[in-house]
Each structure stands twice: as structure tokens, then as C-alpha cells.
Amino acid sequence: MFNTSEETAEITEALVAAQEEMPAALAETVQTVSGTPRMYPDINALLQAVRPALNHHGIAIVQGASISVSDAACTLASVVTRLNHTSGEWMESTCYVKAKDTSAWAIGSAISHARRYGLQGMTACHSVGENLDDDGATAQLGDAQMEALDTLSNE
């Protein structure tokens, strides 16, 4: 879900200027997908890349997380990423990630992923590193493969 303040001209102008200055996020975290190592920036690398340029143009990042447990098999973590501008204008988006289980570790991992996905999506910050794009291969994995992927990414 994507929402904005009633007016967005000033925050849009500031975001364009920030994106022109924003370096790529360094992808140093490695995860194996279908036997191929893939790299992505963790939340700290992403914040290091986007925060200085955003702040320089009067934009603050605010992220809030919550969880919803429908049953023992489904725990959904959601993170709202909001960009607030000094003018009072804002943009926000919500990212949802299913946690592997209801443990604090699994929920924390899902929240971290949702923070990263949400912030990267809101800022359009790109990544640099090897094997960044799996051309949608991960989205095509079955449940057993995704569970194995989650296990590897959280070790």
C-alpha cells in the first residue's frame, strides 16, 4: 500500500535531488538461491547509502513494524516506511513479509527483510555487487525451496 500527504510537490523535488546524490548500496550479504550465490545490501548498508542524501534534502526516514499472527502457520510482519519532508509532506509504503514461524528470531528476520525491501523501494536506491539479480528465479521457488532459502539466509 502506498500513501502520501495531500500535496507532494516539495517532497518529490527533494527526493529527486537526493536520488541524484545517492550512491549505490554495497551488496555484501551473501545468500544462495538455487545453488547460485546472490548478494544484497543489508539494512545497515542501505541506510548508509540513502540517509545522508535524504537528510541533506530535508527528508527523514521513519520505519514502524508490526506483526499479525493468524495461526501457528502464518505470521505476517509488516513495516511502514515513511519519508517525511521538512515541508510537512510525506510518502509512505507498507511492505509485508511472511515469517517462517512465530519465534522471535523468525519474526525479527522478516521485519529486517521488510525494512530493507521497503526502504529500497521508497528510495529507488540500487545495489552494486556480483550476482544481484536472479531474474525472478526466487519468486518461482516452491515452498520447500523457499524454506531452505530462508534457513540459509538466517544462518
ABEGO torsion letter per residue (X at the ends): XBBBBABAAAAAAAAAAAAAABBBBBBABBBBBGGBBBBBBBAAAAAAAAAAAAAAAGBBBBBBBBBBBABAABBBBBBBBBBBBAAGBBBBBBBBBBBABABAAAAAAAAAAAAAAAAAAAAGBBBBEBGABAGGAAAABBAAAAAAAAAAAAX
